[in-house]
Amino acid sequence: MLEPIDEFVETATQFCHLVEDHESEPLDRFIRKLQQFLPLMYYQAVKLPDVGSRSEPSYQREITHDQWQSLFGRLVQYLGVHDQYWIVHDVDLVADDVPEAILSSLADDVTDIWRDLKNGLLYWEAADEPLRRELIWQWRFHFYGHWSDHVIDAMRAVNRMCQEFEHDED
């Protein structure tokens, strides 16, 4: 049985390949794979151990904004009308506040998750133990500080799309 870190790295690697090669899949198959990967990535990230704190990474983050933008643009085109969805962020509201609907993007969710995972994966295989601990810390930090929200929001959007695909097949 794989350890939580090994499981996370294996699933993150598969997720990144899926995202990078999304155009090789029919849209409905890609969305169904996201339906499987997103909750699994969330579950495995929660199981990452707390390996201590670090303020700044000692390694260079490799994914540039231009690379992110290129993948994001390709995903937006690929997803077409399925890219945008509405969400209501209500966690910070007090009793008298009225929640506001916000237009969100599945392509943005997926590429942000991809970037936070891929930056560490680029170093993982060749990393020594101290660098691996740092990469684990960075994945955990970015999960709790950033991409966990993207996973949760994307899961709802992906779930709706899968329901539509099931309805269309009937």
N, C-alpha and C positions, 0 to 999 in steps of 0.2 A: 504494500500500500504506500502511496506517495505521501510525503510530508506536506503540510499546508503550503509551504513556500514553493515546493516543486509543482504542486497542483496549480497554484496561482500562475507561475511562470509558464507552464504548459498551456493553460487556458488563455492567458494573455497573448501568447505567441499565436495561437490559433485565431483568436479574435482579430489581432492585427493583420494576419494574412487575409482573413475574410474581408476586412474593410479595404485593404489595399487592392484586392482582386475582385471587388464587388461587381465589376462590369462583366465578369465571366459567369455570373449567376443570373437566372431570371429573377425579376424583382420579387415575386412572391416567395421564392426559395431563400433569397437573401434575407427578407423580412422574417421568415420563419426561423432562420438560423440566429438572427438577432434575438428572437423570442427565447431561444435556448441559452444563448451566451450571456445576455444581460443579467438575468438573475444569478447565473452561476458566477459571473465576475464579481457581483456584489457580495455573494455568500463567501467566496474565497478571499476577497479583500478584507472582510470583517475578521476572518481567521488569521490574517497576517499578524505575527507577533510584534509587540512593542519592543524595539531594539534600542531604545534610547533616543535622544534628540540630537539634532544637528541643525545649525542655522542656515548655512549655505552649502549647496553641493560642491564637492571638490572636483567633480567631473563636469565636462562641458555638455550642456543639454544640446543635443544634435538636431532635433527637429526645428527647423526655422519656421518663421511665420509664413514665408513664401511656400514652403512645402505643405504646411497646414492648409493654406489658402487654396492651393492647387487641388488637394484631395477634397476639401470642402466643396469647391466649385463642381468637381466631377460628381460628387454625391448628390448635390442639389439637382443637377441635371438628370441624374439617374433616377432619383426618387420622384421627380416631377411634382405632381399634385399631392403626393404623399409626404412631402418634406415638412410642410408647415402644419402645426397643430396649436390649439389653445390650451393654456394652463392657467391656473389660479394659484398664486403664491399667497398662502394665508397663514403661514406659521408665525409671522411677526405681528399679526393683527390683534388689536384689543377689541373688547366687546362691541363698541360702537363703530368700528371701522367697516367700510364696505370693501370687500375684496375686488381686485381689478384683474380682468383677464389679460393675459400677455400672449402675444403670438410667438411661438417658439419654433425651432428647426431641428428635425431629427438629424440632419446632416451635421449641424453644429454639435449636438449631443455626441454623436458617434465619433466625429473627428477630435473633439476635446478628450474623450476617453482614450482614443487611439494615441494621441500625442503624449498624454501622461503615462501610458503604459510603454509605448515604444521607446521613449527616452531612456528608460532603464534597461529595456531588453537589448538595446544596442550594445550595452556594456556587460551584460550578465555572464555570458559564456566565458569571457576572458578575465572576469573580475576575480581578485583575491578576496579573502574573507572580510577584511575591513570595508572594501568597496561594496561587496554584496550586502553587508549590514546597512550601509548607507543607501543603497538602492532600495532595499526593503523599507527603510525609514521613509524615503521619498515617495514610494508607491502608497504607503499607508497615509502619509501626510496629505498627499494630493487627493487620495480617496476621500478622507474625512473633510478636507477643505474645499474640494471642488467637484470631482467627477461622480461622487455618490449621488448628488442631486441630478446630474445628467442621466445616470442609470435609471433612477426612479421615474423621472419625467419621460424618458424614452420608452420605458417598459409600458407605460399606459398608452402611449401613441402606437407602439408596435402591437400591443394587445388589440387595440381597435382595428388596426389594419388586418390582423390575422382573422378577426371576426368577419370583416368585410370579405376577405378572400374565401372564407368558409361559406359565407352566404352566397357569393357569386358562383361557387362550384355546385351549389344545390339546384 
